[in-house]
Amino acid sequence: MIGIVAPVIALEISAEVKVGGLSTLCFHPGGQGADIARAVGEMGEESTLVAFAGGETGTVFRSLLDAYHINHQLVPIAAPAVAVLKLTADYRERELFQLPSPRVSRHESDDLFSAASLMAMDSKVVVFSGVAVEGMPEDFFLTLVRHANYHRAKTVIDLDPDLMLPVLAAHPTVVKPNVDQLRGLFQLGESPSASELLDVAQELHRRGAENVVLSLGSLGALAVGDGFALRLTGPKVEAMVERGAGDCMVAALAVGLARDLPFEEAVKLGVAAGCAKVLRHGLGTCRRDITRRLLSKVKVQTIV
């Protein structure tokens, strides 16, 4: 089983507007954790999502997870869960309105920690994704990763950089940042060179990550670990929507680790899933058959 710890969820409401009025109204369970869970399910594996959920938005979110057959342990909180309202035309975003992230109490944070700890004991892989919310302790993720390590669960880190860097001290199995997240931290320019990207990935490895998968968007990924560095590139595709490709990559990495694939094969699966996602509008929708067909087209180049 794959566990997913992602404190912030979001009820996504998309309204497609055409001449004459409203054409379509869609409701989706959103946020990185939900998107990763959907993608894990698309690839035939089970997951459990642990997150905060409060208010009417949280109630609707629970129902949507049930409708998608996504296992969950949602922790009730007093504040309403995030909701995102998108107004689109020709399926392109025109306006966006969003409820802010909630603030949680110490007791609510403890409840999430307890739920995540118990889930980690029963998981082969645990994914940590997204952002923290006000009221959570600074060492929340660091402590949970250490707990998962103790119970021999593999860990995949897809957190904001300010949360990711402290977690490296716990030696996670994989960290999966993207280039944009690391620009400020490592003073990367708009188009960093291959050697600069390799230096960044190796630095994250030196700081404690067992393996690093640096997402390069349409250019694929760079994978670094003990004694190896690989450049992986997927086939050229015309993207419908690029947003969400990283979440599908994370989901596929977790699936590969859960299946005990060699690390190179797990990263290849991640790149293929990211490519499959951009061929569709929906987030977390890297269809299994499309991912499988793209997998054979992912190229791997040994750098070190």
VENLIN-V648672 format. One record per residue. RES is the residue in three letters. PSI is psi as a letter, one per 40 degrees, with the letter a starting at -180 (none if undefined). Layout:
res,psi
RES,PSI
RES,PSI
This chain:
res,psi
MET,i
ILE,h
GLY,i
ILE,h
VAL,h
ALA,g
PRO,d
VAL,h
ILE,i
ALA,h
LEU,h
GLU,h
ILE,h
SER,h
ALA,h
GLU,h
VAL,h
LYS,i
VAL,h
GLY,e
GLY,a
LEU,h
SER,d
THR,i
LEU,h
CYS,i
PHE,h
HIS,i
PRO,h
GLY,a
GLY,i
GLN,d
GLY,d
ALA,d
ASP,d
ILE,d
ALA,d
ARG,d
ALA,d
VAL,d
GLY,d
GLU,d
MET,e
GLY,e
GLU,i
GLU,i
SER,i
THR,h
LEU,h
VAL,h
ALA,i
PHE,i
ALA,h
GLY,i
GLY,a
GLU,d
THR,d
GLY,d
THR,d
VAL,d
PHE,d
ARG,d
SER,d
LEU,d
LEU,d
ASP,d
ALA,d
TYR,e
HIS,f
ILE,h
ASN,i
HIS,i
GLN,g
LEU,h
VAL,h
PRO,h
ILE,i
ALA,d
ALA,i
PRO,i
ALA,i
VAL,i
ALA,h
VAL,h
LEU,h
LYS,h
LEU,h
THR,i
ALA,h
ASP,f
TYR,f
ARG,h
GLU,h
ARG,d
GLU,i
LEU,h
PHE,i
GLN,h
LEU,i
PRO,i
SER,i
PRO,i
ARG,h
VAL,i
SER,i
ARG,d
HIS,d
GLU,d
SER,d
ASP,d
ASP,d
LEU,d
PHE,d
SER,d
ALA,d
ALA,d
SER,d
LEU,d
MET,d
ALA,d
MET,d
ASP,e
SER,i
LYS,d
VAL,h
VAL,h
VAL,h
PHE,h
SER,i
GLY,b
VAL,i
ALA,i
VAL,i
GLU,h
GLY,e
MET,i
PRO,i
GLU,d
ASP,e
PHE,d
PHE,d
LEU,d
THR,d
LEU,d
VAL,d
ARG,d
HIS,d
ALA,d
ASN,d
TYR,d
HIS,e
ARG,f
ALA,h
LYS,i
THR,h
VAL,h
ILE,h
ASP,g
LEU,i
ASP,i
PRO,d
ASP,d
LEU,d
MET,d
LEU,d
PRO,d
VAL,d
LEU,d
ALA,d
ALA,e
HIS,g
PRO,i
THR,d
VAL,h
VAL,i
LYS,g
PRO,i
ASN,i
VAL,d
ASP,d
GLN,d
LEU,e
ARG,d
GLY,d
LEU,d
PHE,e
GLN,f
LEU,h
GLY,a
GLU,d
SER,g
PRO,i
SER,i
ALA,d
SER,d
GLU,d
LEU,d
LEU,d
ASP,d
VAL,d
ALA,d
GLN,d
GLU,d
LEU,d
HIS,d
ARG,d
ARG,e
GLY,e
ALA,h
GLU,d
ASN,i
VAL,h
VAL,h
LEU,h
SER,h
LEU,f
GLY,b
SER,e
LEU,e
GLY,b
ALA,i
LEU,h
ALA,h
VAL,h
GLY,a
ASP,h
GLY,e
PHE,i
ALA,h
LEU,i
ARG,h
LEU,h
THR,h
GLY,i
PRO,i
LYS,h
VAL,i
GLU,h
ALA,h
MET,d
VAL,h
GLU,d
ARG,h
GLY,e
ALA,d
GLY,d
ASP,d
CYS,d
MET,d
VAL,d
ALA,d
ALA,d
LEU,d
ALA,d
VAL,d
GLY,d
LEU,d
ALA,d
ARG,e
ASP,f
LEU,i
PRO,i
PHE,d
GLU,d
GLU,d
ALA,d
VAL,d
LYS,d
LEU,d
GLY,d
VAL,d
ALA,d
ALA,d
GLY,d
CYS,d
ALA,d
LYS,d
VAL,e
LEU,e
ARG,i
HIS,d
GLY,i
LEU,i
GLY,f
THR,f
CYS,g
ARG,h
ARG,d
ASP,d
ILE,d
THR,d
ARG,d
ARG,d
LEU,d
LEU,d
SER,e
LYS,e
VAL,h
LYS,i
VAL,h
GLN,h
THR,h
ILE,d
VAL,none
